[in-house]
């Protein structure tokens, strides 16, 4: 799967879970500081990414990912 496709799908999930518009989301956007994610939403994001991509991620490692670009790289590793 192309990294650009992963990025688009990641953005879609972020919009849905956090209720932000896609134009707010940049690769260096921090989930908490820039996009307003609360701790419960971080868990929701991980679950939503797993559902979107049909993967199972290591929860502890996934929750340590704090920017959109890092999430794209992390998920790309699973779907490669």
KAFENDA-V789019 format. One record per helix or strand of 3 or more residues. SS is the DSSP state (~ for helix, > for strand). FROM is the first residue (numbers start at 1). TO is the last residue. If there is no record, write none. Layout:
ss:SS from:FROM to:TO
ss:SS from:FROM to:TO
This chain:
ss:~ from:3 to:18
ss:~ from:22 to:24
ss:~ from:39 to:53
ss:~ from:59 to:63
ss:~ from:68 to:79
